[in-house]
Amino acid sequence: MLVVVLATLAAVTGAAITTGQPSQPTGDAVLNDTRDRYADAESLVTTANVTFDNGTATRSATVEFAAAGNQSRTVVRAPNETHRTGVNESVAWYVGPNRTAAWERNASVAPVDDDSMPTDLANRSVEDWENVTAEYLRRGTVDGTDAHVIELRHDDDTQATLWIARSDSRLLRVETTDGADRTTVDYRDTRFNASVHDSTFDPPADRISVTSVDHYDTFPAAQANTTLDLPSLDATLREATVLTRASATTVAQEYRDAGDNVTVVSTTADREFDDGNATEVTVNGHAANVTSARDRAVVYWERDGVWTAVVVDADTDRAVDLARRLDE
């Protein structure tokens, strides 16, 4: 939840209460201006203190966030653990206390466990906050800074209160509630259009060394450029990506089949796809597991040190059917 709340709300909020507007604008006016302010920024650098309380326990962390163009990096520092994730022009990556991963940035599935980062509200997305009711509550202050205070209500009864600096459009504070869960994000040191070096978005060289990311238009070309024995699907191959690290190789084949986007992943990375809700199935004579999240299903198995996964934007029956069609 910590990273997602920061990245999501920072992307859609902020204020540009300009001269000529009434002293108390509408909530919709403030919200529209906030979206424009952050969307128009060429870069953003900020730090936030995040506190999560579910009524029985409280957790806190410091989050550092940087973005420039289509690149971003987030660092979450919690007691006894640090999580880093980022995306640059070539790869997305994750570094945690006990696991690291890197994958081609446009891949449909990321080789990182669902519980690799603190994500109690991991399903919160920018799209979730587009259909909200915005109400102007009052003027207020945060650490002596004058602010507009607005409340957002989502149709799933989730609500958030935003404090937005009247003077320079900085988002100062967000309080989000979802049932008994309450998350408070206090932003500090926010800078728009700051100079951010491209190296900021590279994975830490001492933890992840990405040696190459190569793209191929045909299955034979992809197979010829990896040591993995790749499975193939009798469908239209759109692109295959071979990502090579010193410690692992990952190949993502992107297919189109009967209107569905299908990804076939082969990886030697040390990971598991199990989210705790998987069901055992049989695929071409060997044991596998199938699970789903939102509108996506994945079938996965491990043999001889290689994980194979079939991912599709459909239900689990469709995913199992596709997995059984693989030519291994």
VONUNU-196497 format. One record per residue (C-alpha): residue number from 1; residue in three letters; x, y, z. Coordinates in steps of 0.001 Angstrom, whole numbers, plus 500000, padded with zeros to 6 digits. Layout:
DRENSE     i    aa     east    north       up
DRENSE   NUM   ALA        X        Y        Z
...
***
This chain:
DRENSE     i    aa     east    north       up
DRENSE     1   MET   500000   500000   500000
DRENSE     2   LEU   502758   502445   500897
DRENSE     3   VAL   504297   502711   497446
DRENSE     4   VAL   501003   502540   495568
DRENSE     5   VAL   499350   505284   497632
DRENSE     6   LEU   502334   507575   497030
DRENSE     7   ALA   502711   506928   493306
DRENSE     8   THR   498958   506975   492627
DRENSE     9   LEU   498000   510081   494560
DRENSE    10   ALA   501105   511972   493518
DRENSE    11   ALA   500171   511259   489900
DRENSE    12   VAL   496633   512565   490152
DRENSE    13   THR   496812   515332   492767
DRENSE    14   GLY   498408   518723   493451
DRENSE    15   ALA   496820   522173   493110
DRENSE    16   ALA   497087   525174   490880
DRENSE    17   ILE   494710   527652   492504
DRENSE    18   THR   495347   530592   490244
DRENSE    19   THR   494683   534289   490535
DRENSE    20   GLY   491137   535127   489537
DRENSE    21   GLN   489531   532013   491040
DRENSE    22   PRO   487144   532530   493950
DRENSE    23   SER   488617   532262   497450
DRENSE    24   GLN   486734   529011   497912
DRENSE    25   PRO   486722   527081   494628
DRENSE    26   THR   484677   523933   494103
DRENSE    27   GLY   486168   520556   494897
DRENSE    28   ASP   486016   519603   491214
DRENSE    29   ALA   487919   522749   490233
DRENSE    30   VAL   490684   522013   492721
DRENSE    31   LEU   490886   518360   491665
DRENSE    32   ASN   491079   519220   487965
DRENSE    33   ASP   493813   521765   488619
DRENSE    34   THR   495769   519289   490715
DRENSE    35   ARG   495727   516671   487980
DRENSE    36   ASP   496888   519216   485414
DRENSE    37   ARG   499674   520481   487674
DRENSE    38   TYR   501266   517085   488143
DRENSE    39   ALA   500545   515894   484604
DRENSE    40   ASP   502283   518954   483125
DRENSE    41   ALA   505452   518520   485192
DRENSE    42   GLU   508400   517166   483216
DRENSE    43   SER   509812   515659   486404
DRENSE    44   LEU   508874   515207   490044
DRENSE    45   VAL   510978   514523   493119
DRENSE    46   THR   509389   514125   496540
DRENSE    47   THR   509730   512449   499914
DRENSE    48   ALA   506833   511337   502088
DRENSE    49   ASN   506254   509952   505542
DRENSE    50   VAL   503588   507252   505350
DRENSE    51   THR   501627   505783   508253
DRENSE    52   PHE   499169   502907   507973
DRENSE    53   ASP   496739   502072   510818
DRENSE    54   ASN   494131   499305   510692
DRENSE    55   GLY   492786   499902   514186
DRENSE    56   THR   494923   497229   515837
DRENSE    57   ALA   498398   497875   514439
DRENSE    58   THR   500331   500789   513026
DRENSE    59   ARG   503121   500705   510449
DRENSE    60   SER   505205   503547   509095
DRENSE    61   ALA   507733   504136   506364
DRENSE    62   THR   509567   506856   504503
DRENSE    63   VAL   509059   506891   500747
DRENSE    64   GLU   511323   508608   498222
DRENSE    65   PHE   509843   509050   494755
DRENSE    66   ALA   511399   510397   491554
DRENSE    67   ALA   509973   510497   488046
DRENSE    68   ALA   511089   512018   484759
DRENSE    69   GLY   509325   511340   481488
DRENSE    70   ASN   508436   507641   481387
DRENSE    71   GLN   511032   506671   484010
DRENSE    72   SER   510479   506395   487760
DRENSE    73   ARG   512023   505122   490971
DRENSE    74   THR   510509   504503   494406
DRENSE    75   VAL   512386   503682   497614
DRENSE    76   VAL   510453   502525   500696
DRENSE    77   ARG   512369   502537   503971
DRENSE    78   ALA   510488   500761   506743
DRENSE    79   PRO   511791   499455   510071
DRENSE    80   ASN   514340   496704   509388
DRENSE    81   GLU   513683   496590   505636
DRENSE    82   THR   514122   498620   502460
DRENSE    83   HIS   512352   498055   499145
DRENSE    84   ARG   513406   499661   495867
DRENSE    85   THR   511623   499519   492544
DRENSE    86   GLY   512049   501402   489292
DRENSE    87   VAL   511656   501498   485559
DRENSE    88   ASN   513950   503034   482960
DRENSE    89   GLU   513881   503026   479165
DRENSE    90   SER   514733   499304   478961
DRENSE    91   VAL   513850   497415   482128
DRENSE    92   ALA   511738   497417   485244
DRENSE    93   TRP   513382   496175   488427
DRENSE    94   TYR   512831   495355   492076
DRENSE    95   VAL   515268   495000   494961
DRENSE    96   GLY   514044   493833   498376
DRENSE    97   PRO   515602   492414   501505
DRENSE    98   ASN   515552   488830   500219
DRENSE    99   ARG   514810   489012   496512
DRENSE   100   THR   515825   490886   493378
DRENSE   101   ALA   514331   490866   489903
DRENSE   102   ALA   514554   492649   486568
DRENSE   103   TRP   512327   492287   483542
DRENSE   104   GLU   511659   493983   480218
DRENSE   105   ARG   509639   497107   480965
DRENSE   106   ASN   506719   496261   478660
DRENSE   107   ALA   506321   492665   479805
DRENSE   108   SER   502783   491628   480744
DRENSE   109   VAL   503950   489854   483879
DRENSE   110   ALA   506611   490917   486347
DRENSE   111   PRO   508781   488312   488089
DRENSE   112   VAL   508106   489698   491570
DRENSE   113   ASP   505909   488069   494192
DRENSE   114   ASP   502666   489869   495022
DRENSE   115   ASP   503821   490216   498632
DRENSE   116   SER   507297   491504   497833
DRENSE   117   MET   506323   495029   498847
DRENSE   118   PRO   503973   496393   501535
DRENSE   119   THR   500777   496626   499460
DRENSE   120   ASP   497679   496327   501651
DRENSE   121   LEU   495838   498541   499151
DRENSE   122   ALA   497768   497367   496117
DRENSE   123   ASN   494690   497448   493895
DRENSE   124   ARG   494346   501211   494187
DRENSE   125   SER   495195   502717   490785
DRENSE   126   VAL   494972   506006   488960
DRENSE   127   GLU   491925   504767   487090
DRENSE   128   ASP   490188   504007   490385
DRENSE   129   TRP   490275   507701   491270
DRENSE   130   GLU   488903   509053   488000
DRENSE   131   ASN   485247   508540   488946
DRENSE   132   VAL   485075   510325   492272
DRENSE   133   THR   482964   512941   493967
DRENSE   134   ALA   485061   515914   495071
DRENSE   135   GLU   483875   518273   497830
DRENSE   136   TYR   485609   521419   499074
DRENSE   137   LEU   485727   521181   502869
DRENSE   138   ARG   487591   524223   504194
DRENSE   139   ARG   490840   526144   504318
DRENSE   140   GLY   493487   524642   506578
DRENSE   141   THR   497207   524478   507294
DRENSE   142   VAL   499920   521830   507344
DRENSE   143   ASP   503032   522805   509307
DRENSE   144   GLY   502154   526467   508859
DRENSE   145   THR   501445   526265   505104
DRENSE   146   ASP   498032   527497   503967
DRENSE   147   ALA   496066   524798   502197
DRENSE   148   HIS   492812   523999   500479
DRENSE   149   VAL   491231   520873   501998
DRENSE   150   ILE   489068   518710   499731
DRENSE   151   GLU   487456   515316   500163
DRENSE   152   LEU   487272   512645   497461
DRENSE   153   ARG   484734   509836   497639
DRENSE   154   HIS   485021   506807   495385
DRENSE   155   ASP   482002   504727   494458
DRENSE   156   ASP   483407   501793   496483
DRENSE   157   ASP   483074   503947   499659
DRENSE   158   THR   486809   504594   499849
DRENSE   159   GLN   487501   508213   500652
DRENSE   160   ALA   490515   510507   500794
DRENSE   161   THR   491113   513971   502233
DRENSE   162   LEU   493718   516123   500474
DRENSE   163   TRP   495593   519167   501795
DRENSE   164   ILE   496956   521237   498888
DRENSE   165   ALA   499247   524259   499251
DRENSE   166   ARG   497511   527421   498045
DRENSE   167   SER   500750   529212   497249
DRENSE   168   ASP   502751   526859   495051
DRENSE   169   SER   500593   523831   494149
DRENSE   170   ARG   502367   521306   496382
DRENSE   171   LEU   500415   518351   497698
DRENSE   172   LEU   500969   518494   501448
DRENSE   173   ARG   498999   515625   502949
DRENSE   174   VAL   496640   512786   501984
DRENSE   175   GLU   494527   510789   504418
DRENSE   176   THR   492850   507737   502882
DRENSE   177   THR   490295   505528   504613
DRENSE   178   ASP   488994   502151   503482
DRENSE   179   GLY   486854   500557   506171
DRENSE   180   ALA   488993   500342   509315
DRENSE   181   ASP   492203   501036   507370
DRENSE   182   ARG   493610   504547   507470
DRENSE   183   THR   496682   505720   505568
DRENSE   184   THR   498296   509126   506071
DRENSE   185   VAL   500876   510438   503617
DRENSE   186   ASP   502767   513621   504571
DRENSE   187   TYR   504741   515004   501635
DRENSE   188   ARG   507882   517084   502051
DRENSE   189   ASP   510632   518417   499790
DRENSE   190   THR   508472   518215   496659
DRENSE   191   ARG   510153   519656   493562
DRENSE   192   PHE   508667   520005   490094
DRENSE   193   ASN   510797   520045   486936
DRENSE   194   ALA   513951   519272   488879
DRENSE   195   SER   516982   517941   487047
DRENSE   196   VAL   517045   514142   487476
DRENSE   197   HIS   519948   512175   485996
DRENSE   198   ASP   519049   509066   483980
DRENSE   199   SER   521233   506931   486263
DRENSE   200   THR   518679   507540   489034
DRENSE   201   PHE   516408   504983   487379
DRENSE   202   ASP   518990   502232   486881
DRENSE   203   PRO   518898   499181   489174
DRENSE   204   PRO   521598   499071   491871
DRENSE   205   ALA   524629   497570   490141
DRENSE   206   ASP   525656   495659   493270
DRENSE   207   ARG   522308   493802   493339
DRENSE   208   ILE   521152   493582   489708
DRENSE   209   SER   523323   493469   486619
DRENSE   210   VAL   521313   493530   483401
DRENSE   211   THR   523642   492644   480547
DRENSE   212   SER   521201   492825   477623
DRENSE   213   VAL   517582   493258   476549
DRENSE   214   ASP   516909   492020   473004
DRENSE   215   HIS   513684   491919   470974
DRENSE   216   TYR   512788   489442   468226
DRENSE   217   ASP   509922   489203   465761
DRENSE   218   THR   509966   485446   465249
DRENSE   219   PHE   510129   482398   467505
DRENSE   220   PRO   513180   480887   465720
DRENSE   221   ALA   515134   484121   466239
DRENSE   222   ALA   514283   484203   469946
DRENSE   223   GLN   515156   480525   470389
DRENSE   224   ALA   518463   481003   468574
DRENSE   225   ASN   519462   483790   470966
DRENSE   226   THR   518883   482091   474307
DRENSE   227   THR   520107   478933   475960
DRENSE   228   LEU   516626   478191   477329
DRENSE   229   ASP   514510   475556   475607
DRENSE   230   LEU   511487   477735   474825
DRENSE   231   PRO   507899   476497   474539
DRENSE   232   SER   505847   477848   471639
DRENSE   233   LEU   502167   478581   471159
DRENSE   234   ASP   500214   478000   467950
DRENSE   235   ALA   499127   481632   467801
DRENSE   236   THR   500344   484925   466345
DRENSE   237   LEU   503660   485940   467890
DRENSE   238   ARG   503861   489713   468254
DRENSE   239   GLU   507290   489947   469899
DRENSE   240   ALA   509719   487969   472029
DRENSE   241   THR   512004   489666   474527
DRENSE   242   VAL   515156   488045   475902
DRENSE   243   LEU   516474   489675   479077
DRENSE   244   THR   519842   488403   480258
DRENSE   245   ARG   521378   488938   483678
DRENSE   246   ALA   524519   487516   485188
DRENSE   247   SER   522391   485294   487426
DRENSE   248   ALA   519280   484620   485321
DRENSE   249   THR   517649   484719   481916
DRENSE   250   THR   514017   485659   481270
DRENSE   251   VAL   512197   485302   477953
DRENSE   252   ALA   508741   486825   477451
DRENSE   253   GLN   506825   485831   474316
DRENSE   254   GLU   503863   488071   473480
DRENSE   255   TYR   501091   486363   471497
DRENSE   256   ARG   497651   487284   470190
DRENSE   257   ASP   495088   484479   470211
DRENSE   258   ALA   491350   484801   469517
DRENSE   259   GLY   491410   488434   470580
DRENSE   260   ASP   493327   487807   473818
DRENSE   261   ASN   496786   489042   474755
DRENSE   262   VAL   498833   486051   475917
DRENSE   263   THR   502315   486081   477444
DRENSE   264   VAL   504464   482979   477773
DRENSE   265   VAL   507287   483509   480270
DRENSE   266   SER   510350   481311   480717
DRENSE   267   THR   512782   482300   483462
DRENSE   268   THR   515622   480928   485536
DRENSE   269   ALA   515146   483698   488097
DRENSE   270   ASP   514792   482546   491697
DRENSE   271   ARG   511124   483247   492235
DRENSE   272   GLU   507711   481748   492840
DRENSE   273   PHE   504412   482733   491249
DRENSE   274   ASP   502296   481376   494111
DRENSE   275   ASP   500081   484060   495669
DRENSE   276   GLY   498575   481691   498228
DRENSE   277   ASN   495346   481218   496260
DRENSE   278   ALA   496524   478891   493519
DRENSE   279   THR   494757   475690   492471
DRENSE   280   GLU   496609   472598   491276
DRENSE   281   VAL   496063   471505   487672
DRENSE   282   THR   497725   469163   485205
DRENSE   283   VAL   499366   470541   482072
DRENSE   284   ASN   500620   468106   479450
DRENSE   285   GLY   501287   465420   482014
DRENSE   286   HIS   503017   467508   484677
DRENSE   287   ALA   501786   469334   487769
DRENSE   288   ALA   501078   473058   487561
DRENSE   289   ASN   499156   475741   489402
DRENSE   290   VAL   496621   478324   488261
DRENSE   291   THR   495596   481575   489918
DRENSE   292   SER   493978   484870   488977
DRENSE   293   ALA   494061   488514   489976
DRENSE   294   ARG   491554   491071   488735
DRENSE   295   ASP   491058   490293   485006
DRENSE   296   ARG   494232   488269   484509
DRENSE   297   ALA   494928   484560   484996
DRENSE   298   VAL   498271   482743   485153
DRENSE   299   VAL   499243   479081   484946
DRENSE   300   TYR   502768   478301   486128
DRENSE   301   TRP   505127   475412   486861
DRENSE   302   GLU   508803   474680   487457
DRENSE   303   ARG   510936   471982   485854
DRENSE   304   ASP   514703   471554   485890
DRENSE   305   GLY   515298   474997   487348
DRENSE   306   VAL   513154   476857   484800
DRENSE   307   TRP   509818   478516   485619
DRENSE   308   THR   507210   478629   482868
DRENSE   309   ALA   504111   480812   483083
DRENSE   310   VAL   501210   481447   480729
DRENSE   311   VAL   499451   484740   481397
DRENSE   312   VAL   496229   485887   479738
DRENSE   313   ASP   493710   488681   480253
DRENSE   314   ALA   490902   486176   480750
DRENSE   315   ASP   489653   483579   483242
DRENSE   316   THR   491541   480578   484632
DRENSE   317   ASP   489876   478075   482291
DRENSE   318   ARG   491199   480023   479321
DRENSE   319   ALA   494681   480142   480865
DRENSE   320   VAL   494732   476385   481442
DRENSE   321   ASP   493548   475731   477889
DRENSE   322   LEU   496363   477899   476494
DRENSE   323   ALA   498956   476213   478717
DRENSE   324   ARG   497891   472805   477428
DRENSE   325   ARG   498341   474030   473863
DRENSE   326   LEU   502005   474827   474391
DRENSE   327   ASP   504489   472910   472291
DRENSE   328   GLU   507182   472068   474821
***
